[in-house]
């Protein structure tokens, strides 16, 4: 039996040294060291060995077991951990991960800021939760005006009088800028505004605006139109056409609507982008600026409206549904 143990150990070590596939290690271990392996068979045969030889055979079996286990561990370390399942071909090309991108609204805001920054406009900011003074009074919207009704505003507490509200326009930031800075000043304000509109393809209860304000001596409608024309051509391309139509806003006089000619479903149409005008003298007086010395212009554009016109988006709701299939188009 000692000779058989010697021969089996030699065969096991030779088979182990010949292995090159880590997955074959489990099979070798099962053949020689497993519950049904060769070493287990020798252990079971030990009871038939004579009493005089049993100590020597038992010692030899323990020695063989230790040698095979040590050889197995060494070979396992040399070949690496046993890999379950199919082997990996490291020469195959990898699978590219999808690349993220900025949301179309965030991208549009960055591009608008870049255009106006090159015209010398600084960025101003203000709170989304406003008081009536900044949202209405200072903008020449008196008490009792229809624009101040609960149906057109998100008031806190339900009642309109003396309450805070979510701002309905970023013109509130212009008021805060004129309160904190002496003219001349040239700023743009970009942010979210809120109005209780019914959601449809062109309306949403929360959207973004960019407001521009320029206060200086001798500012006129010529400066306003030049600024807006330059913006349109820089943002939409040199072929962009714009026009200004007479309109009315409480905080500007005279006031105008800004339209741009765009191709929609194969036809060129004039599309409204926002409002503009010369800052009303009452607005300047409300913030302590002498309207006899200073004049200024202001404009407001809807960010979603600009983005929809630029990228051919037909439904404003798509911008807020966070559908990755839709957003991936603008990567």
Secondary structure, 3 states (H helix, E strand, C coil): CHHHHHHHHHHHHHHHHHCCCHHHHHHHHHHHCCCCCHHHHHHHHHHHCCHHHHHHHHHHHHHHHHHHHHHHHHHHHHHCCCCCCCCCCCCCCCCCCCCCCCCHHHHHHHHHHHHHHHCCCEEECCCCEECHHHHCHHHCCCCCCHHHCHHHCEECCCCCCCCCEECCCCHHHHHHHHHHCCCCEEEEEEEEEECCCCCCCCCCCEEEEEEEEEEECCCCHHHHHHHHHHHHHHHHCCCCEEEEEEEEECCEEEEEEEEEEEEECCEEEEEEEEEEEEECHHHHHHCCCCCCCCEEEEEEEEHHHHHHHHHCCCCHHHHCCCCHHHHHHHC
